[in-house]
Amino acid sequence: MERINELTQKLDRAKILLAETTGRLATLEGIRATKENEARTKNRQASILETVAEAFRLSSESAREEARKAVESAGTEALQAVFGPEFSLQVELSDRGGRPSAEFFVASNYGGVEIVTPVMDSRGGGVVDVVSLALRVLVAYATTPSQAPIVLDEPGKHLSEGYSRALGELIRAISEETGRQFVVVTHDPRLAEVADVAYTVGMENGVSRVARA
């Protein structure tokens, strides 16, 4: 009887250890998935910057200057619409080894002091989200048919809650100004509130269900 009790206690301890180990593994898997998702997002944002930079490299000198002004204007308007008048986008054109080069910076004014940082190093991810959104819209507008919708996947994923509504209003304003339809995938209800039509996707008995919100 004593031996049975001892085996039972060992089994109980083993179950507890297994549960703790499983919990740690689940936590680590969640952390890994989050980091991989963040890395993919950052790669997409870097890719759109590189796409615009490549367009600068392929343009004539006069066209590069016009493009620079257009990119700065679009980026600045987007930043100011979401964060306020202290922000602006700056594009620096230069020659590197005989090749035109473009670099992107965000300028912000705090108490009369201007701080200029590379876009990918700007505070948090929200600034990068807004700049990459503006540039994605520019690229789509220039390279796709006018009747084609512009699809945005989690455009404000790293924005603080207080800025979500402003981002939604910005997307709506761009849509109305350009006549382009936007299809936005988001988990943020504040962003979805701005849409003309919104749908939710849920899971029921292992099957995805789509319903109008």
Secondary structure, 3 states (H helix, E strand, C coil): CHHHHHHHHHHHHHHHHHHHHHHHHHHHHHHHHHHHHHHHHHHHHHHHHHHHHHHHHHCCHHHHHHHHHHHHHHHHHHHHHHHCCCEEEEEEEEEECCEEEEEEEEEEEECCEEEEEEHHHCCCCHHHHHHHHHHHHHHHHHHCCCCCCEEEECCCCCCCHHHHHHHHHHHHHHHHHHCCCEEEECCCHHHHCCCCCCEEEEEECCEEEEEEC
